């Protein structure tokens, strides 16, 4: 699943470690999300979106997930 995590993180000048600490995960989890090797749980997606003050849909692109379900 495509994400805007790296874009948002850079916009706010945050390191992967800083974001990880803020949302309660490891730096490796943030790396995996940014490389699209891991899909965030709903709880984690909510934490990330809330941290940046945006909606989950603003962080995660669900368009390809919707196509796969059809």
N, C-alpha and C positions, 0 to 999 in steps of 0.2 A: 504494500500500500504506500502510495506516495505521501510524503509529509512536507510541511513547511518549517519543521523544527529548526533545521540549520539556518534557514533564512531569518526566522524570528530571533533565534539566539544571537546571530551576528548583528541584527538590527539593534538589539539591546546590549550588545557588547558583553555577552555572557560566555564563559567557557563551558565545555561539556560537563565538567565537574561541578560548576556552580549550579547549572540547571538540574543536574542529577540530585544534588543535595536538596535543592528547593522542592523537588517533587518526590523525594524519598526513594530513589533508585540508585543504581550504580552508574558510573560513567560508561561502562560497557553497554548498559541498556540503552543509553542515549546514542552511543555510536551505532548500535545495531538498528535502532529506529531510523537514524539518519541515512544509513546505508540500505534501508528497506529490507533488512534481513529478519526483522522481528515486527510483529503487529502488536500494538499496545492494547492492553485490556481496556475495557470501558472506564474503569476507575482511573487508570493511569492517563488515558486520553483526556478525561475530565480535569485531572490535576494539571496537566500541561496547558490545556486551553485556559483554565481559570488563572493560572500563573501569568499568562500573557494577556489576560483580559479579553479574550476572543472566544468564539464558539468552537466546538470540536470540529465542525465542518471547515472552519478557517485554518485549522492546523492539518487535518487529515483529508485526503482526496478519496472519497468513496466511490467515484464513478466507475472504476474498474471492478470493484467488488460487486456493484449492482449488475454489471454485465455478466460476471461469472455465475450469478445466481439465476440468470434467465435460461 
